[in-house]
Amino acid sequence: MIDYFIRNREKLIAKSVLAVLYFFIVIFIEPVSYFYLMLKAFNYNLLLTIKIALPTFKTKIRERLMSFGFGSS
């Protein structure tokens, strides 16, 4: 699959699929993986992790959405 995208990186379909995948990973996958790492760092204390992580995630998600052109600056 990677070879396909490398060979066809100038075609519209490949650019579109990669843009959608990138958006999905940045908005959904990265925050979940970071949250899991924080949860593990705080010995799986969910309340403490949420208390510390929530303000950070709100800011980072807002920044990511704005980098895609969503929201106002």
N, CA, C and O atoms as a GROMACS GRO file, in nm:
protein
  292
    1MET      N    1   0.083  -0.119   0.000
    1MET     CA    2   0.000   0.000   0.000
    1MET      C    3   0.088   0.126   0.000
    1MET      O    4   0.058   0.223  -0.069
    2ILE      N    5   0.195   0.122   0.077
    2ILE     CA    6   0.284   0.237   0.082
    2ILE      C    7   0.348   0.258  -0.055
    2ILE      O    8   0.362   0.372  -0.100
    3ASP      N    9   0.387   0.149  -0.119
    3ASP     CA   10   0.445   0.160  -0.253
    3ASP      C   11   0.347   0.225  -0.350
    3ASP      O   12   0.387   0.307  -0.434
    4TYR      N   13   0.219   0.190  -0.340
    4TYR     CA   14   0.117   0.251  -0.426
    4TYR      C   15   0.114   0.402  -0.406
    4TYR      O   16   0.112   0.478  -0.504
    5PHE      N   17   0.113   0.446  -0.280
    5PHE     CA   18   0.107   0.589  -0.253
    5PHE      C   19   0.234   0.661  -0.296
    5PHE      O   20   0.229   0.777  -0.338
    6ILE      N   21   0.346   0.594  -0.286
    6ILE     CA   22   0.471   0.655  -0.332
    6ILE      C   23   0.470   0.670  -0.483
    6ILE      O   24   0.507   0.775  -0.536
    7ARG      N   25   0.428   0.566  -0.553
    7ARG     CA   26   0.424   0.570  -0.700
    7ARG      C   27   0.321   0.671  -0.751
    7ARG      O   28   0.342   0.735  -0.854
    8ASN      N   29   0.211   0.686  -0.680
    8ASN     CA   30   0.100   0.770  -0.727
    8ASN      C   31   0.081   0.896  -0.644
    8ASN      O   32  -0.030   0.948  -0.634
    9ARG      N   33   0.187   0.945  -0.584
    9ARG     CA   34   0.175   1.056  -0.490
    9ARG      C   35   0.127   1.186  -0.555
    9ARG      O   36   0.080   1.276  -0.485
   10GLU      N   37   0.138   1.198  -0.686
   10GLU     CA   38   0.093   1.319  -0.754
   10GLU      C   39  -0.054   1.310  -0.799
   10GLU      O   40  -0.111   1.411  -0.840
   11LYS      N   41  -0.114   1.194  -0.791
   11LYS     CA   42  -0.252   1.177  -0.836
   11LYS      C   43  -0.348   1.225  -0.727
   11LYS      O   44  -0.319   1.216  -0.608
   12LEU      N   45  -0.461   1.275  -0.770
   12LEU     CA   46  -0.560   1.333  -0.680
   12LEU      C   47  -0.614   1.232  -0.579
   12LEU      O   48  -0.632   1.264  -0.462
   13ILE      N   49  -0.640   1.110  -0.623
   13ILE     CA   50  -0.697   1.009  -0.533
   13ILE      C   51  -0.599   0.976  -0.420
   13ILE      O   52  -0.639   0.963  -0.304
   14ALA      N   53  -0.472   0.963  -0.452
   14ALA     CA   54  -0.372   0.933  -0.349
   14ALA      C   55  -0.359   1.049  -0.252
   14ALA      O   56  -0.351   1.028  -0.131
   15LYS      N   57  -0.357   1.170  -0.303
   15LYS     CA   58  -0.349   1.289  -0.217
   15LYS      C   59  -0.471   1.298  -0.126
   15LYS      O   60  -0.458   1.332  -0.008
   16SER      N   61  -0.587   1.268  -0.180
   16SER     CA   62  -0.710   1.276  -0.101
   16SER      C   63  -0.713   1.172   0.010
   16SER      O   64  -0.747   1.203   0.124
   17VAL      N   65  -0.677   1.049  -0.023
   17VAL     CA   66  -0.676   0.942   0.077
   17VAL      C   67  -0.574   0.972   0.186
   17VAL      O   68  -0.603   0.954   0.304
   18LEU      N   69  -0.457   1.018   0.148
   18LEU     CA   70  -0.356   1.051   0.248
   18LEU      C   71  -0.399   1.168   0.336
   18LEU      O   72  -0.371   1.168   0.456
   19ALA      N   73  -0.467   1.266   0.279
   19ALA     CA   74  -0.516   1.379   0.358
   19ALA      C   75  -0.620   1.333   0.461
   19ALA      O   76  -0.618   1.377   0.576
   20VAL      N   77  -0.710   1.245   0.419
   20VAL     CA   78  -0.812   1.194   0.511
   20VAL      C   79  -0.748   1.110   0.620
   20VAL      O   80  -0.783   1.123   0.738
   21LEU      N   81  -0.654   1.023   0.583
   21LEU     CA   82  -0.584   0.942   0.683
   21LEU      C   83  -0.507   1.028   0.782
   21LEU      O   84  -0.510   1.004   0.902
   22TYR      N   85  -0.438   1.129   0.730
   22TYR     CA   86  -0.362   1.218   0.818
   22TYR      C   87  -0.454   1.290   0.916
   22TYR      O   88  -0.424   1.298   1.035
   23PHE      N   89  -0.566   1.341   0.866
   23PHE     CA   90  -0.663   1.409   0.951
   23PHE      C   91  -0.714   1.315   1.060
   23PHE      O   92  -0.720   1.353   1.177
   24PHE      N   93  -0.751   1.194   1.022
   24PHE     CA   94  -0.803   1.096   1.118
   24PHE      C   95  -0.699   1.062   1.224
   24PHE      O   96  -0.731   1.056   1.343
   25ILE      N   97  -0.576   1.041   1.183
   25ILE     CA   98  -0.470   1.006   1.278
   25ILE      C   99  -0.441   1.120   1.373
   25ILE      O  100  -0.430   1.099   1.493
   26VAL      N  101  -0.430   1.240   1.320
   26VAL     CA  102  -0.396   1.356   1.404
   26VAL      C  103  -0.508   1.390   1.501
   26VAL      O  104  -0.480   1.425   1.616
   27ILE      N  105  -0.631   1.380   1.459
   27ILE     CA  106  -0.743   1.421   1.543
   27ILE      C  107  -0.787   1.310   1.639
   27ILE      O  108  -0.829   1.340   1.750
   28PHE      N  109  -0.779   1.185   1.598
   28PHE     CA  110  -0.832   1.077   1.682
   28PHE      C  111  -0.726   0.983   1.740
   28PHE      O  112  -0.726   0.957   1.860
   29ILE      N  113  -0.638   0.933   1.659
   29ILE     CA  114  -0.543   0.830   1.704
   29ILE      C  115  -0.438   0.888   1.797
   29ILE      O  116  -0.412   0.831   1.904
   30GLU      N  117  -0.376   0.999   1.760
   30GLU     CA  118  -0.272   1.057   1.846
   30GLU      C  119  -0.324   1.091   1.986
   30GLU      O  120  -0.259   1.054   2.084
   31PRO      N  121  -0.437   1.160   2.000
   31PRO     CA  122  -0.484   1.191   2.136
   31PRO      C  123  -0.512   1.066   2.220
   31PRO      O  124  -0.484   1.065   2.340
   32VAL      N  125  -0.565   0.963   2.159
   32VAL     CA  126  -0.592   0.839   2.233
   32VAL      C  127  -0.462   0.775   2.278
   32VAL      O  128  -0.451   0.728   2.392
   33SER      N  129  -0.363   0.772   2.192
   33SER     CA  130  -0.236   0.710   2.231
   33SER      C  131  -0.165   0.793   2.338
   33SER      O  132  -0.107   0.737   2.430
   34TYR      N  133  -0.170   0.926   2.326
   34TYR     CA  134  -0.110   1.011   2.429
   34TYR      C  135  -0.182   0.995   2.562
   34TYR      O  136  -0.120   0.991   2.668
   35PHE      N  137  -0.315   0.985   2.556
   35PHE     CA  138  -0.392   0.966   2.680
   35PHE      C  139  -0.354   0.834   2.746
   35PHE      O  140  -0.340   0.827   2.868
   36TYR      N  141  -0.339   0.731   2.666
   36TYR     CA  142  -0.300   0.602   2.722
   36TYR      C  143  -0.163   0.609   2.788
   36TYR      O  144  -0.143   0.555   2.897
   37LEU      N  145  -0.069   0.676   2.723
   37LEU     CA  146   0.064   0.690   2.781
   37LEU      C  147   0.061   0.768   2.912
   37LEU      O  148   0.131   0.735   3.008
   38MET      N  149  -0.022   0.873   2.916
   38MET     CA  150  -0.036   0.949   3.040
   38MET      C  151  -0.101   0.864   3.149
   38MET      O  152  -0.060   0.868   3.265
   39LEU      N  153  -0.202   0.789   3.111
   39LEU     CA  154  -0.269   0.701   3.206
   39LEU      C  155  -0.170   0.601   3.265
   39LEU      O  156  -0.170   0.577   3.386
   40LYS      N  157  -0.088   0.545   3.181
   40LYS     CA  158   0.014   0.451   3.227
   40LYS      C  159   0.116   0.521   3.318
   40LYS      O  160   0.160   0.463   3.418
   41ALA      N  161   0.153   0.643   3.284
   41ALA     CA  162   0.250   0.718   3.363
   41ALA      C  163   0.197   0.750   3.504
   41ALA      O  164   0.274   0.758   3.599
   42PHE      N  165   0.066   0.767   3.515
   42PHE     CA  166   0.004   0.795   3.645
   42PHE      C  167  -0.051   0.669   3.710
   42PHE      O  168  -0.148   0.675   3.786
   43ASN      N  169   0.011   0.556   3.680
   43ASN     CA  170  -0.025   0.427   3.740
   43ASN      C  171  -0.173   0.394   3.723
   43ASN      O  172  -0.238   0.343   3.815
   44TYR      N  173  -0.225   0.422   3.605
   44TYR     CA  174  -0.364   0.391   3.568
   44TYR      C  175  -0.467   0.458   3.659
   44TYR      O  176  -0.578   0.407   3.676
   45ASN      N  177  -0.430   0.573   3.717
   45ASN     CA  178  -0.524   0.651   3.797
   45ASN      C  179  -0.602   0.740   3.700
   45ASN      O  180  -0.554   0.845   3.657
   46LEU      N  181  -0.724   0.697   3.666
   46LEU     CA  182  -0.803   0.763   3.563
   46LEU      C  183  -0.839   0.906   3.602
   46LEU      O  184  -0.829   0.997   3.520
   47LEU      N  185  -0.881   0.928   3.727
   47LEU     CA  186  -0.922   1.062   3.768
   47LEU      C  187  -0.806   1.161   3.762
   47LEU      O  188  -0.823   1.273   3.715
   48LEU      N  189  -0.690   1.120   3.809
   48LEU     CA  190  -0.573   1.207   3.805
   48LEU      C  191  -0.532   1.236   3.661
   48LEU      O  192  -0.498   1.349   3.627
   49THR      N  193  -0.537   1.135   3.578
   49THR     CA  194  -0.500   1.152   3.438
   49THR      C  195  -0.595   1.249   3.368
   49THR      O  196  -0.551   1.337   3.295
   50ILE      N  197  -0.723   1.234   3.391
   50ILE     CA  198  -0.821   1.324   3.330
   50ILE      C  199  -0.801   1.466   3.380
   50ILE      O  200  -0.805   1.562   3.302
   51LYS      N  201  -0.779   1.480   3.509
   51LYS     CA  202  -0.761   1.613   3.569
   51LYS      C  203  -0.642   1.684   3.506
   51LYS      O  204  -0.649   1.805   3.479
   52ILE      N  205  -0.535   1.613   3.482
   52ILE     CA  206  -0.415   1.674   3.426
   52ILE      C  207  -0.423   1.685   3.275
   52ILE      O  208  -0.378   1.785   3.218
   53ALA      N  209  -0.478   1.586   3.209
   53ALA     CA  210  -0.475   1.580   3.063
   53ALA      C  211  -0.581   1.665   2.995
   53ALA      O  212  -0.557   1.716   2.885
   54LEU      N  213  -0.696   1.683   3.056
   54LEU     CA  214  -0.808   1.750   2.988
   54LEU      C  215  -0.774   1.890   2.939
   54LEU      O  216  -0.801   1.921   2.823
   55PRO      N  217  -0.716   1.976   3.022
   55PRO     CA  218  -0.683   2.110   2.970
   55PRO      C  219  -0.583   2.105   2.854
   55PRO      O  220  -0.594   2.181   2.758
   56THR      N  221  -0.487   2.015   2.864
   56THR     CA  222  -0.387   2.002   2.758
   56THR      C  223  -0.451   1.953   2.629
   56THR      O  224  -0.423   2.006   2.521
   57PHE      N  225  -0.537   1.852   2.638
   57PHE     CA  226  -0.600   1.798   2.519
   57PHE      C  227  -0.692   1.900   2.453
   57PHE      O  228  -0.698   1.907   2.330
   58LYS      N  229  -0.764   1.978   2.532
   58LYS     CA  230  -0.852   2.080   2.474
   58LYS      C  231  -0.771   2.178   2.391
   58LYS      O  232  -0.810   2.213   2.280
   59THR      N  233  -0.659   2.222   2.445
   59THR     CA  234  -0.573   2.316   2.374
   59THR      C  235  -0.514   2.254   2.248
   59THR      O  236  -0.516   2.315   2.142
   60LYS      N  237  -0.462   2.134   2.260
   60LYS     CA  238  -0.398   2.069   2.146
   60LYS      C  239  -0.498   2.035   2.036
   60LYS      O  240  -0.468   2.051   1.918
   61ILE      N  241  -0.616   1.988   2.073
   61ILE     CA  242  -0.716   1.956   1.970
   61ILE      C  243  -0.760   2.084   1.900
   61ILE      O  244  -0.778   2.084   1.778
   62ARG      N  245  -0.778   2.191   1.975
   62ARG     CA  246  -0.814   2.319   1.915
   62ARG      C  247  -0.705   2.364   1.817
   62ARG      O  248  -0.735   2.410   1.707
   63GLU      N  249  -0.578   2.352   1.857
   63GLU     CA  250  -0.468   2.389   1.768
   63GLU      C  251  -0.468   2.304   1.641
   63GLU      O  252  -0.449   2.356   1.531
   64ARG      N  253  -0.490   2.174   1.657
   64ARG     CA  254  -0.490   2.085   1.540
   64ARG      C  255  -0.604   2.119   1.446
   64ARG      O  256  -0.586   2.124   1.324
   65LEU      N  257  -0.722   2.143   1.501
   65LEU     CA  258  -0.837   2.178   1.415
   65LEU      C  259  -0.812   2.309   1.342
   65LEU      O  260  -0.847   2.322   1.224
   66MET      N  261  -0.753   2.406   1.410
   66MET     CA  262  -0.724   2.534   1.346
   66MET      C  263  -0.620   2.516   1.236
   66MET      O  264  -0.623   2.588   1.136
   67SER      N  265  -0.527   2.423   1.253
   67SER     CA  266  -0.426   2.401   1.148
   67SER      C  267  -0.489   2.342   1.022
   67SER      O  268  -0.434   2.354   0.913
   68PHE      N  269  -0.606   2.280   1.038
   68PHE     CA  270  -0.680   2.228   0.922
   68PHE      C  271  -0.779   2.329   0.868
   68PHE      O  272  -0.849   2.300   0.771
   69GLY      N  273  -0.786   2.446   0.929
   69GLY     CA  274  -0.876   2.550   0.880
   69GLY      C  275  -1.012   2.552   0.947
   69GLY      O  276  -1.102   2.621   0.900
   70PHE      N  277  -1.029   2.477   1.055
   70PHE     CA  278  -1.156   2.478   1.128
   70PHE      C  279  -1.148   2.582   1.239
   70PHE      O  280  -1.042   2.600   1.299
   71GLY      N  281  -1.257   2.649   1.268
   71GLY     CA  282  -1.259   2.745   1.378
   71GLY      C  283  -1.200   2.877   1.334
   71GLY      O  284  -1.153   2.894   1.222
   72SER      N  285  -1.204   2.971   1.427
   72SER     CA  286  -1.148   3.103   1.397
   72SER      C  287  -1.022   3.125   1.479
   72SER      O  288  -1.003   3.063   1.584
   73SER      N  289  -0.937   3.212   1.430
   73SER     CA  290  -0.809   3.234   1.499
   73SER      C  291  -0.812   3.348   1.594
   73SER      O  292  -0.712   3.377   1.659
   0.00000   0.00000   0.00000
